[in-house]
Amino acid sequence: MLFGFGLLDILLLIFLAGFLISGLRKGFFVTLGGIVGFVAGGVATFFAIPVVSTWVTAPGWRLFWVVATAVVLILMGQAIGAAIGARVRLWLNLPALKSFDRLLGGVANVAVAAVVVSAVAFSAATMGLPLLSQQIASSRVIQSIRDLTPTPLDTAMAQARSLVMGQTIPELLEPFAPTTVEAAPARVPDSAGVEAAEASVVKITGTAFECGVNQTGSGFAAATDRVVTNAHVVSGIADPVVNTQDGRALPARVVHFDSVRDLAVLSVDGLDLAPVPVGESLSTGDTAVFMGFPAGGPFSVEPAVVQSLRTVSVQNIYGADPSPLQIYQIGAEVRQGNSGGPLLDPQGRLTGVVFAKAAGGLDVGYALGLDEVEPLVLDSPDLTETVSTGACSVD
């Protein structure tokens, strides 16, 4: 550590300083060309990282090839773009604007470099490599850039990556209750309990090599060192990583895996989060709140309304062997990445676990009821043995 900066931070500061100097030296037009190429390389890297991480199954080589892919694609894109920009500058040579041209070039170069760093760091952090995730989480430079990145841009990057990678959330073919009971409230209830529960919700990432995909989902603290999530979030993942909202990335072990109820428990040493308190079942028309990380992006708290709570025959996470489960149908926009997040009452108490949405684009989601969830939450501190996560459940 040097002045509180780790090796990754020092390398990133050198990287950004290099782009500042390059932009000042080359001016705006050459920089603009380089920026376009740099962004193109960064976008290619953003989508290439999960593909490379699934192709390279040897843990010792995976990080090397991820870094090599990022360097080659970004430098190649920048070189091509800068060459085109140099041609444009020759056509538009304006001596009176030379100083302004250089200053604008430096500012633009650093700004775009920071955005690309944010995108690449986000993609790399979802690979489920504990060492890499921890380095990214502890980087002061990356966290500063992420803090300055507008939430809509973060959300757009997450949604684009999810779309390209084909990540999905389980769908039930059709609602089992009327969807017009009541519209979801426009705002989340203003409650100290809801606010307190937010810190106990975590993001879960990992790579299921059997299916060749990175998986992301949500979970919540059931005990100070236990996290409950959906089984399909961690299915086929050997080394899940739990990302807390205070910036930590912690390796986890799966100590319970139920493909029938779509529930899993993770043991996370050093998690030290307050467990979400357990409430009571809600009724039709009641207001609810669900939390999570849609598309693996920024943390989100959304309102919902209970449309029904009943026992329904539901297939397991592999689409077979239906079993009767207590299920909420909720009026809400549930998205990939919300899986495993808690469904709460207006006082911030646990009343279910989100696990699916309705097919056909309806704003209808589904959550496991307390009859399915509460016994596991209460037993979670006593679950200690690592268990298999089965086969991945990606279609």
TORGUBA-544596 format. One line per field, with one value per residue (C-alpha): residue number from 1; residue in one letter; chain; y, x, z. Coordinates in pm, whole numbers. Each point is the difference from the previous one (the first is absolute). Example, Ala and Ser with C-alpha at 12.3 -4.5 7.8 and 13.67 -1.06 7.14 Angstrom:
BEGIN
num = (1 / 2)
residuo = (A / S)
cadena = (A / A)
py = (-450 / 344)
px = (1230 / 137)
pz = (780 / -66)
end
This chain:
BEGIN
num = (1 / 2 / 3 / 4 / 5 / 6 / 7 / 8 / 9 / 10 / 11 / 12 / 13 / 14 / 15 / 16 / 17 / 18 / 19 / 20 / 21 / 22 / 23 / 24 / 25 / 26 / 27 / 28 / 29 / 30 / 31 / 32 / 33 / 34 / 35 / 36 / 37 / 38 / 39 / 40 / 41 / 42 / 43 / 44 / 45 / 46 / 47 / 48 / 49 / 50 / 51 / 52 / 53 / 54 / 55 / 56 / 57 / 58 / 59 / 60 / 61 / 62 / 63 / 64 / 65 / 66 / 67 / 68 / 69 / 70 / 71 / 72 / 73 / 74 / 75 / 76 / 77 / 78 / 79 / 80 / 81 / 82 / 83 / 84 / 85 / 86 / 87 / 88 / 89 / 90 / 91 / 92 / 93 / 94 / 95 / 96 / 97 / 98 / 99 / 100 / 101 / 102 / 103 / 104 / 105 / 106 / 107 / 108 / 109 / 110 / 111 / 112 / 113 / 114 / 115 / 116 / 117 / 118 / 119 / 120 / 121 / 122 / 123 / 124 / 125 / 126 / 127 / 128 / 129 / 130 / 131 / 132 / 133 / 134 / 135 / 136 / 137 / 138 / 139 / 140 / 141 / 142 / 143 / 144 / 145 / 146 / 147 / 148 / 149 / 150 / 151 / 152 / 153 / 154 / 155 / 156 / 157 / 158 / 159 / 160 / 161 / 162 / 163 / 164 / 165 / 166 / 167 / 168 / 169 / 170 / 171 / 172 / 173 / 174 / 175 / 176 / 177 / 178 / 179 / 180 / 181 / 182 / 183 / 184 / 185 / 186 / 187 / 188 / 189 / 190 / 191 / 192 / 193 / 194 / 195 / 196 / 197 / 198 / 199 / 200 / 201 / 202 / 203 / 204 / 205 / 206 / 207 / 208 / 209 / 210 / 211 / 212 / 213 / 214 / 215 / 216 / 217 / 218 / 219 / 220 / 221 / 222 / 223 / 224 / 225 / 226 / 227 / 228 / 229 / 230 / 231 / 232 / 233 / 234 / 235 / 236 / 237 / 238 / 239 / 240 / 241 / 242 / 243 / 244 / 245 / 246 / 247 / 248 / 249 / 250 / 251 / 252 / 253 / 254 / 255 / 256 / 257 / 258 / 259 / 260 / 261 / 262 / 263 / 264 / 265 / 266 / 267 / 268 / 269 / 270 / 271 / 272 / 273 / 274 / 275 / 276 / 277 / 278 / 279 / 280 / 281 / 282 / 283 / 284 / 285 / 286 / 287 / 288 / 289 / 290 / 291 / 292 / 293 / 294 / 295 / 296 / 297 / 298 / 299 / 300 / 301 / 302 / 303 / 304 / 305 / 306 / 307 / 308 / 309 / 310 / 311 / 312 / 313 / 314 / 315 / 316 / 317 / 318 / 319 / 320 / 321 / 322 / 323 / 324 / 325 / 326 / 327 / 328 / 329 / 330 / 331 / 332 / 333 / 334 / 335 / 336 / 337 / 338 / 339 / 340 / 341 / 342 / 343 / 344 / 345 / 346 / 347 / 348 / 349 / 350 / 351 / 352 / 353 / 354 / 355 / 356 / 357 / 358 / 359 / 360 / 361 / 362 / 363 / 364 / 365 / 366 / 367 / 368 / 369 / 370 / 371 / 372 / 373 / 374 / 375 / 376 / 377 / 378 / 379 / 380 / 381 / 382 / 383 / 384 / 385 / 386 / 387 / 388 / 389 / 390 / 391 / 392 / 393 / 394 / 395)
residuo = (M / L / F / G / F / G / L / L / D / I / L / L / L / I / F / L / A / G / F / L / I / S / G / L / R / K / G / F / F / V / T / L / G / G / I / V / G / F / V / A / G / G / V / A / T / F / F / A / I / P / V / V / S / T / W / V / T / A / P / G / W / R / L / F / W / V / V / A / T / A / V / V / L / I / L / M / G / Q / A / I / G / A / A / I / G / A / R / V / R / L / W / L / N / L / P / A / L / K / S / F / D / R / L / L / G / G / V / A / N / V / A / V / A / A / V / V / V / S / A / V / A / F / S / A / A / T / M / G / L / P / L / L / S / Q / Q / I / A / S / S / R / V / I / Q / S / I / R / D / L / T / P / T / P / L / D / T / A / M / A / Q / A / R / S / L / V / M / G / Q / T / I / P / E / L / L / E / P / F / A / P / T / T / V / E / A / A / P / A / R / V / P / D / S / A / G / V / E / A / A / E / A / S / V / V / K / I / T / G / T / A / F / E / C / G / V / N / Q / T / G / S / G / F / A / A / A / T / D / R / V / V / T / N / A / H / V / V / S / G / I / A / D / P / V / V / N / T / Q / D / G / R / A / L / P / A / R / V / V / H / F / D / S / V / R / D / L / A / V / L / S / V / D / G / L / D / L / A / P / V / P / V / G / E / S / L / S / T / G / D / T / A / V / F / M / G / F / P / A / G / G / P / F / S / V / E / P / A / V / V / Q / S / L / R / T / V / S / V / Q / N / I / Y / G / A / D / P / S / P / L / Q / I / Y / Q / I / G / A / E / V / R / Q / G / N / S / G / G / P / L / L / D / P / Q / G / R / L / T / G / V / V / F / A / K / A / A / G / G / L / D / V / G / Y / A / L / G / L / D / E / V / E / P / L / V / L / D / S / P / D / L / T / E / T / V / S / T / G / A / C / S / V / D)
cadena = (A / A / A / A / A / A / A / A / A / A / A / A / A / A / A / A / A / A / A / A / A / A / A / A / A / A / A / A / A / A / A / A / A / A / A / A / A / A / A / A / A / A / A / A / A / A / A / A / A / A / A / A / A / A / A / A / A / A / A / A / A / A / A / A / A / A / A / A / A / A / A / A / A / A / A / A / A / A / A / A / A / A / A / A / A / A / A / A / A / A / A / A / A / A / A / A / A / A / A / A / A / A / A / A / A / A / A / A / A / A / A / A / A / A / A / A / A / A / A / A / A / A / A / A / A / A / A / A / A / A / A / A / A / A / A / A / A / A / A / A / A / A / A / A / A / A / A / A / A / A / A / A / A / A / A / A / A / A / A / A / A / A / A / A / A / A / A / A / A / A / A / A / A / A / A / A / A / A / A / A / A / A / A / A / A / A / A / A / A / A / A / A / A / A / A / A / A / A / A / A / A / A / A / A / A / A / A / A / A / A / A / A / A / A / A / A / A / A / A / A / A / A / A / A / A / A / A / A / A / A / A / A / A / A / A / A / A / A / A / A / A / A / A / A / A / A / A / A / A / A / A / A / A / A / A / A / A / A / A / A / A / A / A / A / A / A / A / A / A / A / A / A / A / A / A / A / A / A / A / A / A / A / A / A / A / A / A / A / A / A / A / A / A / A / A / A / A / A / A / A / A / A / A / A / A / A / A / A / A / A / A / A / A / A / A / A / A / A / A / A / A / A / A / A / A / A / A / A / A / A / A / A / A / A / A / A / A / A / A / A / A / A / A / A / A / A / A / A / A / A / A / A / A / A / A / A / A / A / A / A / A / A / A / A / A / A / A / A / A / A / A / A / A / A / A / A / A / A / A / A / A / A / A / A / A / A / A / A / A / A / A / A / A / A / A)
py = (0 / 352 / 288 / -239 / -104 / -362 / -127 / 1 / 362 / 107 / -169 / 164 / 345 / -46 / -116 / 308 / 237 / -148 / 71 / 358 / 63 / -170 / 213 / 323 / -90 / -119 / 250 / -47 / -149 / -268 / -62 / -25 / -265 / -183 / 31 / -155 / -285 / -31 / -20 / -257 / -205 / 45 / -112 / -303 / -76 / 47 / -280 / -210 / -43 / -233 / -203 / -39 / -85 / -289 / -126 / -13 / -254 / -17 / 242 / 76 / 127 / 162 / 333 / 21 / -43 / 243 / 270 / -78 / 21 / 337 / 148 / -119 / 108 / 342 / 89 / -124 / 206 / 313 / -29 / -32 / 288 / 231 / -62 / 105 / 307 / 109 / 4 / 219 / 242 / 53 / 100 / 241 / 165 / 315 / 158 / 253 / -279 / -204 / 49 / -55 / -305 / -155 / 76 / -140 / -306 / -69 / 36 / -215 / -270 / -38 / 4 / -279 / -203 / 18 / -122 / -295 / -86 / -3 / -226 / -247 / -11 / -70 / -283 / -152 / 17 / -226 / -285 / -159 / -3 / 84 / 147 / 221 / 109 / 91 / 207 / 191 / 54 / 136 / 233 / 363 / 120 / -235 / 78 / 375 / -39 / -213 / 261 / 267 / -218 / 100 / -272 / -10 / -81 / -274 / -142 / 15 / -185 / -270 / -44 / -15 / -263 / -204 / 16 / -106 / -281 / -127 / 6 / -69 / -36 / -298 / 66 / -148 / -49 / 203 / 176 / -217 / 294 / 315 / 259 / 297 / -26 / 326 / 188 / 2 / 320 / 266 / 34 / -225 / 40 / 243 / -230 / -25 / -378 / 0 / 231 / -224 / -310 / 150 / -55 / -371 / -63 / -124 / -75 / -353 / -76 / -303 / -200 / -323 / -158 / -286 / 246 / 253 / 297 / 251 / 12 / 285 / 21 / 143 / -131 / 115 / -63 / -267 / 3 / 204 / -241 / -169 / 114 / -140 / 15 / -203 / -336 / 97 / 299 / -227 / -318 / -144 / 259 / -135 / 329 / 262 / 352 / 217 / 375 / 224 / 356 / 132 / -111 / -342 / -309 / -316 / -365 / -221 / -368 / -148 / -190 / -67 / -54 / -82 / -24 / -69 / 314 / 197 / 100 / -4 / 109 / 140 / 5 / 319 / 46 / 361 / 109 / 158 / 135 / 39 / -270 / 110 / -50 / -248 / 137 / -154 / -97 / 277 / -5 / 97 / 376 / 54 / 219 / -162 / 90 / -202 / 68 / -120 / 66 / -17 / -114 / -9 / 381 / 262 / -85 / 56 / 25 / -34 / 2 / -286 / -104 / -350 / -137 / -344 / -246 / -363 / -348 / -64 / -292 / 126 / -182 / -25 / 219 / -250 / 21 / -341 / -180 / 258 / 37 / 200 / 322 / 305 / 283 / 372 / 158 / 367 / 296 / 123 / 18 / -290 / -31 / -232 / 68 / 46 / -377 / -88 / 347 / 42 / 88 / 223 / 148 / 382 / -34 / -166 / -353 / -309 / -147 / -188 / -48 / 117 / -280 / 46 / 228 / -51 / -86 / 236 / 326 / 49 / 205 / -303 / -177 / -295 / -57 / -303 / 38 / -17 / -364 / -86 / 257 / 43 / -350 / 32 / 349 / -122 / -307 / 185 / 63 / -377 / -85 / -43 / -274 / 99 / -160 / -47 / 269 / -255 / 70 / 354 / 90 / 242 / -72)
px = (0 / 122 / -196 / -293 / 13 / 51 / 185 / -316 / -69 / 354 / -23 / -337 / 132 / 293 / -247 / -223 / 299 / 126 / -333 / 3 / 348 / -91 / -311 / 190 / 268 / -222 / -282 / -372 / -42 / 264 / -126 / -358 / 102 / 191 / -298 / -236 / 243 / 72 / -370 / -50 / 282 / -145 / -344 / 155 / 188 / -314 / -172 / 311 / 99 / -289 / 55 / 374 / -61 / -223 / 229 / 308 / -87 / 347 / -10 / 372 / -34 / -343 / 111 / 296 / -219 / -262 / 264 / 166 / -333 / -79 / 341 / 1 / -355 / 26 / 342 / -100 / -319 / 181 / 275 / -246 / -213 / 299 / 125 / -334 / -7 / 346 / -126 / -294 / 232 / 209 / -313 / -112 / 327 / -95 / 309 / -206 / -176 / 312 / 12 / -372 / 24 / 268 / -181 / -327 / 184 / 150 / -331 / -188 / 266 / -4 / -380 / -46 / 287 / -175 / -329 / 173 / 179 / -341 / -152 / 289 / 13 / -373 / 24 / 308 / -158 / -288 / 231 / -15 / 378 / 43 / 351 / -91 / -331 / 177 / 264 / -266 / -211 / 299 / 121 / -45 / 38 / -265 / -241 / 51 / -72 / -307 / -125 / 27 / -162 / -367 / -240 / -178 / 334 / 72 / -348 / 35 / 333 / -148 / -306 / 210 / 229 / -295 / -165 / 311 / 78 / -356 / -46 / -360 / -227 / -238 / -342 / -337 / -213 / -297 / -124 / -202 / -207 / -150 / 267 / -232 / -54 / 183 / 287 / 331 / 52 / 204 / 243 / 170 / -152 / 199 / 103 / 300 / -30 / 22 / 301 / 170 / -59 / 179 / 348 / -76 / -63 / 297 / 95 / 111 / 222 / 172 / 79 / -180 / 256 / -228 / -237 / 269 / -163 / 59 / -295 / -114 / -277 / -97 / -16 / -49 / 154 / -188 / 267 / 318 / 196 / -275 / -167 / -322 / -51 / -158 / 149 / -3 / 227 / 284 / -79 / 315 / 225 / 295 / 124 / -273 / 95 / -216 / 24 / -117 / -121 / 294 / 234 / 120 / 29 / 0 / 44 / -292 / -85 / -337 / -123 / -357 / -136 / -367 / -87 / -367 / -66 / 265 / 178 / 365 / 203 / 354 / 250 / 206 / 285 / 34 / -336 / -112 / -335 / -315 / -252 / -328 / -274 / -275 / -354 / -337 / -170 / -167 / -351 / -148 / 19 / 279 / 295 / 343 / 360 / 263 / 373 / 285 / 240 / -192 / 226 / 286 / 6 / -63 / -197 / -373 / -295 / -340 / -364 / -240 / -355 / -112 / -243 / -30 / 156 / -82 / 143 / 94 / 164 / 341 / 276 / 348 / 284 / 66 / -355 / -118 / -178 / -262 / -58 / -258 / 155 / -139 / 42 / -71 / -111 / 102 / -65 / 353 / 269 / 225 / 317 / 298 / 227 / -291 / -2 / 71 / -79 / -235 / -368 / -71 / -302 / -19 / 183 / 300 / -72 / 55 / -314 / 135 / 280 / -29 / 68 / -186 / -202 / -296 / 56 / -118 / 140 / -261 / 98 / -64 / 252 / 5 / 148 / 22 / -223 / 104 / -110 / 287 / 252 / -31 / 113 / 316 / 76 / -32 / 218 / 266 / 247 / 25 / 82 / 378 / 87 / 78 / -244 / -14 / -169 / -112 / -16 / -47 / -358 / 55 / -213)
pz = (0 / -85 / 160 / 34 / -366 / -99 / -306 / -213 / 98 / -89 / -339 / -67 / 98 / -238 / -265 / 43 / 16 / -323 / -167 / 131 / -140 / -326 / -37 / 72 / -252 / -282 / 25 / -34 / -346 / 36 / 352 / -123 / -250 / 271 / 234 / -250 / -56 / 372 / 81 / -275 / 149 / 348 / -116 / -169 / 323 / 209 / -190 / -67 / 366 / 96 / -317 / 63 / 365 / -101 / -277 / 224 / 268 / 160 / 299 / -29 / -358 / 12 / 147 / -242 / -308 / 130 / 49 / -335 / -181 / 157 / -85 / -362 / -83 / 165 / -148 / -344 / 3 / 117 / -260 / -287 / 125 / 57 / -352 / -141 / 228 / -118 / -357 / 102 / 187 / -313 / -188 / 276 / 106 / 200 / 172 / 199 / 185 / 71 / 382 / 42 / -224 / 223 / 328 / -128 / -123 / 344 / 184 / -248 / 2 / 379 / 21 / -251 / 146 / 338 / -149 / -165 / 326 / 170 / -267 / -5 / 381 / 17 / -250 / 164 / 346 / -111 / -101 / 344 / 52 / 371 / -33 / -296 / 156 / 325 / -181 / -192 / 313 / 195 / -276 / 104 / -359 / -138 / 282 / -52 / -371 / 74 / 249 / -271 / -268 / -45 / 115 / -340 / -168 / 255 / -57 / -379 / 11 / 222 / -221 / -318 / 146 / 125 / -342 / -190 / 245 / -17 / 377 / 99 / 298 / 22 / -150 / 94 / -308 / 120 / 313 / 238 / 127 / -154 / -81 / 42 / 376 / 62 / -157 / 185 / 200 / -172 / 290 / 251 / 349 / 215 / 283 / 231 / -22 / -379 / 13 / 256 / -212 / -301 / 144 / 45 / -371 / -205 / -359 / -88 / -300 / -144 / -312 / -90 / -231 / -102 / -167 / -93 / 172 / 276 / 239 / 221 / 255 / 335 / 354 / 357 / 339 / 194 / 272 / 48 / -222 / -203 / -322 / -148 / -376 / -280 / -92 / -370 / 78 / 117 / -196 / -156 / 170 / 196 / 148 / 46 / 108 / 225 / -61 / 284 / -34 / 200 / -280 / 119 / -221 / 213 / -104 / 100 / 44 / -86 / 308 / -114 / -351 / -65 / -369 / 81 / 205 / -190 / 320 / 103 / 301 / -24 / 285 / -20 / 246 / 113 / -144 / 328 / -120 / 205 / -94 / -156 / 263 / -85 / -20 / -83 / -324 / -198 / -148 / -335 / -48 / 253 / -90 / -12 / -83 / -183 / -16 / -215 / -285 / -330 / -287 / 250 / -2 / 269 / 314 / -39 / 239 / -168 / 116 / -68 / 77 / 97 / -258 / 157 / 245 / -59 / -42 / -363 / -182 / -115 / -190 / 149 / -128 / -281 / -133 / 126 / 288 / 110 / 375 / 200 / 133 / 178 / -250 / -6 / -324 / 15 / -223 / -67 / -268 / 100 / -211 / -35 / 295 / 243 / 54 / 363 / 131 / 296 / -20 / 301 / 170 / 43 / 334 / -164 / 124 / -215 / -152 / -304 / -256 / -362 / -249 / -331 / -225 / -230 / -365 / -272 / 134 / 272 / 306 / 219 / 220 / 236 / 343 / 224 / 306 / 365 / 28 / -238 / 122 / 377 / 109 / -209 / 132 / 358 / -65 / -204 / 288 / 58 / -363 / -25 / -251 / -359 / -245 / -376 / -207 / -257 / -371 / -124 / -81 / -290 / -306)
end
